[in-house]
Each structure stands twice: as structure tokens, then as C-alpha cells.
Amino acid sequence: MAEDSFTPVTYSPEERNKIRAQIDSGTKQLSCPRCEGKLEVEGPITVPTATRPYYRVSCKPCRRMAFLS
């Protein structure tokens, strides 16, 4: 298996809410609610039918990721 392979596991609903709160507050550097590590953020991703943009957030150390709006 490649050293940089990444098989993500989703965050719990509570953890996703904590990340959403960071996004909504305008925090520049998001932190993982599980390990406090730096979250990698892709977005905002515009979806034509969505009322708000989506973000893909991931934490490599704890192998968590989520798509959040």
C-alpha cells in the first residue's frame, strides 16, 4: 500500500457541527475536533442547487473527512 494512501472515515455529527461552527465563525485555520490537528480545506465548492457552499475538510493524522455546507 502506498505510504500516502488515505482511506477516510467520516466525522461524527457532533464533530461535523464543531467544524461547521469554525467555518461559520470565519476562523482562518480550522482544527480537527478529534485530534486538534490542522484540517485541510477544499472550497468553497458551489453547488447550483445548494443554498450555501460546500467544503471538503480532511485530517490526515486521524483519517477523517467530511463534506459540509
C-alpha positions as MATLAB code, in Angstrom:
seq = 'MAEDSFTPVTYSPEERNKIRAQIDSGTKQLSCPRCEGKLEVEGPITVPTATRPYYRVSCKPCRRMAFLS';
ca = [
       0.000    0.000    0.000;
       1.288    3.457   -0.844;
       2.616    5.468    2.062;
       0.422    8.450    1.188;
      -2.807    6.467    0.719;
      -5.755    7.967    2.502;
      -8.905    5.988    3.240;
     -11.128    8.479    5.024;
     -13.647    7.813    7.747;
     -16.375   10.361    8.381;
     -16.662   12.566   11.441;
     -19.496   12.076   13.930;
     -22.451   14.500   13.767;
     -21.109   16.343   16.822;
     -17.667   16.680   15.259;
     -19.168   17.958   11.992;
     -21.105   20.586   13.952;
     -17.867   21.764   15.604;
     -16.202   22.108   12.202;
     -19.237   23.974   10.806;
     -19.037   26.381   13.741;
     -15.381   27.086   12.885;
     -16.296   27.711    9.225;
     -19.214   29.983   10.190;
     -17.023   31.969   12.600;
     -14.554   32.779    9.827;
     -11.656   31.025   11.532;
      -8.709   31.053    9.110;
      -7.075   27.850   10.341;
      -9.550   25.061   11.089;
      -8.584   22.396   13.586;
      -9.716   18.800   13.813;
     -12.210   18.290   16.647;
     -10.789   14.811   17.230;
      -7.008   15.379   17.359;
      -6.689   19.209   17.204;
      -4.537   18.841   14.080;
      -4.729   21.128   11.066;
      -7.702   20.468    8.795;
      -7.145   20.587    5.066;
      -9.989   22.516    3.448;
     -11.146   22.492   -0.160;
     -13.742   25.059   -1.032;
     -15.968   26.787   -1.010;
     -17.454   24.471   -3.642;
     -20.503   25.968   -5.337;
     -23.384   23.573   -5.950;
     -26.138   25.098   -8.105;
     -28.996   23.630   -6.071;
     -27.474   24.333   -2.642;
     -28.339   27.339   -0.505;
     -24.773   27.599    0.826;
     -21.377   26.486   -0.454;
     -19.879   23.117    0.392;
     -16.461   22.464    1.882;
     -14.427   19.269    1.886;
     -12.445   19.026    5.094;
      -9.980   16.300    5.986;
      -7.469   15.437    8.670;
      -4.717   13.092    7.537;
      -3.403   12.158   11.020;
      -6.755   10.715   12.140;
      -8.015    9.790    8.639;
     -11.288   11.734    8.957;
     -13.106   13.710    6.294;
     -16.459   15.309    5.601;
     -18.334   17.377    3.060;
     -20.025   20.228    4.892;
     -22.368   23.008    3.881;
];
